[in-house]
Amino acid sequence: MTTEERVAEEHLGDEEPGSAPPSPAPLVIPQGVQLVLLAVALLALWLAARAAREVVLVFTVASLIALILNPYVDRLHRTGLPRGFAIPLTYLLLLLAVGAIGVLLAQPISNQIDAFQHSLPHLVREANKRLDSIQTFLNHHGLHIKLKKQGQTALQTLKDKIVKGSSSLLSFTTSLLTSVADAAIAIVLIFVVSVYLLVYARQIGALVRRLLPPGDGTPQDDYPTRVQRAVSGYVRGQLAFSVVMGATAGVALWIFGVLGIFPDGRTYAFAFGAFFGVMELVPFVGPVLGAIPPVAVALFQDPLSAVWLVILFVAIQQLEGHIVAPQIFSHALRINPLLVILALLFGDAVYGLVGALVALPVAAVLRETILYLRRHVVLEPWHVPRGPG
């Protein structure tokens, strides 16, 4: 028997029976390996940005969809349904839910848009009367400004644009919710990739656990579970945020209608509120786009009403930025607001609107990754030699 074997037997004999195994020591990465990994990571990011932009986007969106749907697939699978049937059933239930919401919203919005189209000529006539009275006032006081002619031309142009565009408002809103790529082939690819990711979700989770340092065995310290919860929490928070802001805008417009500040607000509150809520899904310019339809309608009735509406939507945006968004996203995202803005700007710069839409859930995944690695990985410190004395 060799000396090493004798030492091993002696140490094995020293262990007390029934004692708990020691906790795994953190992984220490040497400085040379750190440099190599950093260089490889930067090179990989550069190559991905240049040569595989569309591929990266497709897999990113598909991965986010799979992370969102995987809990529901697991829930159906735990009831005894095979996973191969649970996945298409989950997609079917999702499509049915989206279709049901669309049916519930489409009819009242469509009715209000039709009513607005029929009342638009009356609004133009009223606006022309006001322009005529203003022109008479200017002529009476010796101010020779052709306001009436220019205003009527502008009103007619605005009327033509609204009549042409209002009929497609509903289809635009629906397409905004369902468009995740610029081309139909990208949507098909995203669907196919997300299905495969769901099929092999357990194998992917096991592979990730083998590649990363082991956790303590609890769901709170399981990396795939943490990432899945982060993305699902963000999506729930974003949907809740859009519903709250859309309802707030709709109720505020209805109150303005009741008070007589904006009479049509009482008639079209549901359509304007639903449109404003959908626009809240669009980063940066969403609140501004959502305010355009009611402000444009108010311009036909009374410019003063339009001013009051602008003040109202500015107040709603202040309420959104200082109260609603922090309360909802503090639990859903848990990222510094400056990093949120940086993520949105970076996503928009790289992939445009789609990049901005997926930037925050990707940021949530990166946050969970950093927190997990900080807990389980220790980098070898860089020793700085001290000078003499």
Secondary structure, 3 states (H helix, E strand, C coil): CCHHHHHHHHHHHHCCCCCCCCCCCCEEECHHHHHHHHHHHHHHHHHHHHHCHHHHHHHHHHHHHHHHHHHHHHHHHHCCCCHHHHHHHHHHHHHHHHHHHHHHHHHHHHHHHHHHHHHHHHHHHHHHHHHHHHHHHHHHCCCCCCHHHHHHHHHHHHHHHHHHHHCCHHHHHHHHHHCCCCCHHHHHHHHHHHHHHHHCHHHHHHHHHHHCCCCCCCHHHCHHHHHHHHHHHHHHHHHHHHHHHHHHHHHHHHHHHHHCCCCHHHHCHHHHHHHHHHHCCCCCCHHHHHHHHHHHHHHHHCHHHHHHHHHHHHHHHHHHHHHHHHHHHHHHCCCCHHHHHHHHHHHHHHHHHHHHHHHHHHHHHHHHHHHHHHHHEEECCCCCCCCCC
